[in-house]
Amino acid sequence: MDFIDNPSFGHTKFKLPLFLVPVIMFAVLFLGIVATKVYVYIVTGDSHSESN
């Protein structure tokens, strides 16, 4: 089995700049945390209003 040792192999047309990778990663992480907190707030708020 031959291994590809050519670093230019793969997508080269729309390559992401290296400094944007951690920015996008932390933005997705932050949005996931906010979405989780909003979801938990909505679910716990609805269960409280249904128990009359």
VMD Tcl script that builds the backbone (N, CA, C; Angstrom):
set m [mol new atoms 156]
animate dup $m
set s [atomselect $m all]
$s set {name element resname resid chain x y z} {
  {N N MET 1 A 0.846 -1.186 0.000}
  {CA C MET 1 A 0.000 0.000 0.000}
  {C C MET 1 A 0.888 1.245 0.000}
  {N N ASP 2 A 0.670 2.115 -0.955}
  {CA C ASP 2 A 1.469 3.337 -1.067}
  {C C ASP 2 A 0.807 4.464 -0.302}
  {N N PHE 3 A 1.598 5.196 0.455}
  {CA C PHE 3 A 1.104 6.343 1.200}
  {C C PHE 3 A 1.354 7.620 0.399}
  {N N ILE 4 A 0.454 8.558 0.516}
  {CA C ILE 4 A 0.587 9.818 -0.205}
  {C C ILE 4 A 1.396 10.783 0.661}
  {N N ASP 5 A 2.570 11.163 0.184}
  {CA C ASP 5 A 3.437 12.081 0.919}
  {C C ASP 5 A 3.426 13.474 0.310}
  {N N ASN 6 A 2.410 13.786 -0.450}
  {CA C ASN 6 A 2.322 15.089 -1.092}
  {C C ASN 6 A 1.428 15.988 -0.243}
  {N N PRO 7 A 1.984 17.008 0.429}
  {CA C PRO 7 A 1.154 17.840 1.304}
  {C C PRO 7 A 0.140 18.694 0.556}
  {N N SER 8 A 0.299 18.870 -0.760}
  {CA C SER 8 A -0.673 19.662 -1.512}
  {C C SER 8 A -1.858 18.816 -1.960}
  {N N PHE 9 A -1.909 17.560 -1.557}
  {CA C PHE 9 A -3.014 16.684 -1.917}
  {C C PHE 9 A -4.261 17.099 -1.147}
  {N N GLY 10 A -5.379 17.197 -1.809}
  {CA C GLY 10 A -6.638 17.550 -1.144}
  {C C GLY 10 A -7.193 18.847 -1.681}
  {N N HIS 11 A -8.021 19.477 -0.876}
  {CA C HIS 11 A -8.672 20.715 -1.296}
  {C C HIS 11 A -7.686 21.874 -1.200}
  {N N THR 12 A -7.494 22.551 -2.273}
  {CA C THR 12 A -6.605 23.708 -2.258}
  {C C THR 12 A -7.324 24.974 -2.702}
  {N N LYS 13 A -8.522 24.867 -3.250}
  {CA C LYS 13 A -9.197 26.046 -3.784}
  {C C LYS 13 A -9.805 26.900 -2.674}
  {N N PHE 14 A -10.512 26.288 -1.734}
  {CA C PHE 14 A -11.186 27.028 -0.666}
  {C C PHE 14 A -10.571 26.683 0.685}
  {N N LYS 15 A -9.261 26.815 0.798}
  {CA C LYS 15 A -8.579 26.474 2.050}
  {C C LYS 15 A -8.792 27.589 3.069}
  {N N LEU 16 A -9.112 27.216 4.312}
  {CA C LEU 16 A -9.370 28.173 5.386}
  {C C LEU 16 A -8.038 28.721 5.915}
  {N N PRO 17 A -7.952 30.019 6.176}
  {CA C PRO 17 A -6.730 30.542 6.805}
  {C C PRO 17 A -6.539 29.922 8.190}
  {N N LEU 18 A -5.303 29.706 8.559}
  {CA C LEU 18 A -4.999 28.960 9.778}
  {C C LEU 18 A -5.481 29.677 11.030}
  {N N PHE 19 A -5.464 31.023 11.048}
  {CA C PHE 19 A -5.875 31.739 12.256}
  {C C PHE 19 A -7.387 31.689 12.456}
  {N N LEU 20 A -8.163 31.364 11.426}
  {CA C LEU 20 A -9.619 31.288 11.578}
  {C C LEU 20 A -10.087 29.972 12.178}
  {N N VAL 21 A -9.256 28.958 12.145}
  {CA C VAL 21 A -9.674 27.644 12.647}
  {C C VAL 21 A -10.003 27.695 14.140}
  {N N PRO 22 A -9.141 28.206 15.042}
  {CA C PRO 22 A -9.535 28.266 16.455}
  {C C PRO 22 A -10.664 29.255 16.713}
  {N N VAL 23 A -10.744 30.323 15.912}
  {CA C VAL 23 A -11.835 31.288 16.098}
  {C C VAL 23 A -13.177 30.622 15.812}
  {N N ILE 24 A -13.252 29.895 14.707}
  {CA C ILE 24 A -14.493 29.200 14.362}
  {C C ILE 24 A -14.788 28.099 15.375}
  {N N MET 25 A -13.754 27.406 15.840}
  {CA C MET 25 A -13.949 26.326 16.805}
  {C C MET 25 A -14.539 26.856 18.113}
  {N N PHE 26 A -13.978 27.949 18.633}
  {CA C PHE 26 A -14.502 28.502 19.880}
  {C C PHE 26 A -15.853 29.166 19.686}
  {N N ALA 27 A -16.119 29.717 18.515}
  {CA C ALA 27 A -17.435 30.298 18.242}
  {C C ALA 27 A -18.506 29.215 18.229}
  {N N VAL 28 A -18.209 28.074 17.616}
  {CA C VAL 28 A -19.165 26.959 17.600}
  {C C VAL 28 A -19.371 26.423 19.014}
  {N N LEU 29 A -18.303 26.333 19.788}
  {CA C LEU 29 A -18.418 25.870 21.171}
  {C C LEU 29 A -19.273 26.825 21.997}
  {N N PHE 30 A -19.037 28.135 21.851}
  {CA C PHE 30 A -19.800 29.131 22.598}
  {C C PHE 30 A -21.274 29.111 22.190}
  {N N LEU 31 A -21.548 29.020 20.898}
  {CA C LEU 31 A -22.942 28.961 20.448}
  {C C LEU 31 A -23.630 27.690 20.928}
  {N N GLY 32 A -22.900 26.597 21.010}
  {CA C GLY 32 A -23.475 25.357 21.537}
  {C C GLY 32 A -23.830 25.484 23.005}
  {N N ILE 33 A -22.981 26.140 23.783}
  {CA C ILE 33 A -23.263 26.340 25.205}
  {C C ILE 33 A -24.474 27.247 25.388}
  {N N VAL 34 A -24.554 28.328 24.598}
  {CA C VAL 34 A -25.692 29.243 24.698}
  {C C VAL 34 A -26.978 28.539 24.283}
  {N N ALA 35 A -26.931 27.761 23.202}
  {CA C ALA 35 A -28.118 27.046 22.746}
  {C C ALA 35 A -28.567 26.021 23.788}
  {N N THR 36 A -27.628 25.373 24.443}
  {CA C THR 36 A -27.978 24.407 25.483}
  {C C THR 36 A -28.630 25.095 26.670}
  {N N LYS 37 A -28.098 26.235 27.089}
  {CA C LYS 37 A -28.681 26.965 28.213}
  {C C LYS 37 A -30.080 27.462 27.876}
  {N N VAL 38 A -30.291 27.958 26.656}
  {CA C VAL 38 A -31.617 28.415 26.241}
  {C C VAL 38 A -32.595 27.249 26.211}
  {N N TYR 39 A -32.161 26.107 25.685}
  {CA C TYR 39 A -33.029 24.928 25.624}
  {C C TYR 39 A -33.418 24.452 27.021}
  {N N VAL 40 A -32.451 24.391 27.914}
  {CA C VAL 40 A -32.748 23.945 29.282}
  {C C VAL 40 A -33.679 24.936 29.962}
  {N N TYR 41 A -33.496 26.235 29.727}
  {CA C TYR 41 A -34.372 27.245 30.317}
  {C C TYR 41 A -35.797 27.103 29.796}
  {N N ILE 42 A -35.939 26.853 28.502}
  {CA C ILE 42 A -37.277 26.705 27.921}
  {C C ILE 42 A -37.951 25.443 28.443}
  {N N VAL 43 A -37.219 24.352 28.517}
  {CA C VAL 43 A -37.817 23.083 28.965}
  {C C VAL 43 A -38.193 23.164 30.430}
  {N N THR 44 A -37.350 23.726 31.276}
  {CA C THR 44 A -37.689 23.806 32.696}
  {C C THR 44 A -38.787 24.840 32.935}
  {N N GLY 45 A -38.861 25.882 32.138}
  {CA C GLY 45 A -39.914 26.875 32.279}
  {C C GLY 45 A -41.259 26.326 31.878}
  {N N ASP 46 A -41.314 25.514 30.822}
  {CA C ASP 46 A -42.576 24.929 30.377}
  {C C ASP 46 A -43.084 23.903 31.373}
  {N N SER 47 A -42.192 23.109 31.962}
  {CA C SER 47 A -42.659 22.100 32.905}
  {C C SER 47 A -43.185 22.759 34.176}
  {N N HIS 48 A -42.681 23.933 34.528}
  {CA C HIS 48 A -43.152 24.625 35.717}
  {C C HIS 48 A -44.539 25.213 35.502}
  {N N SER 49 A -44.843 25.689 34.295}
  {CA C SER 49 A -46.136 26.315 34.036}
  {C C SER 49 A -47.234 25.294 33.842}
  {N N GLU 50 A -46.895 24.037 33.520}
  {CA C GLU 50 A -47.926 23.020 33.291}
  {C C GLU 50 A -48.422 22.411 34.601}
  {N N SER 51 A -47.674 22.527 35.676}
  {CA C SER 51 A -48.089 21.897 36.937}
  {C C SER 51 A -48.913 22.884 37.747}
  {N N ASN 52 A -50.190 23.013 37.402}
  {CA C ASN 52 A -51.086 23.946 38.119}
  {C C ASN 52 A -51.581 23.348 39.393}
}
mol reanalyze $m
mol bondsrecalc $m
mol representation Tube
mol addrep $m
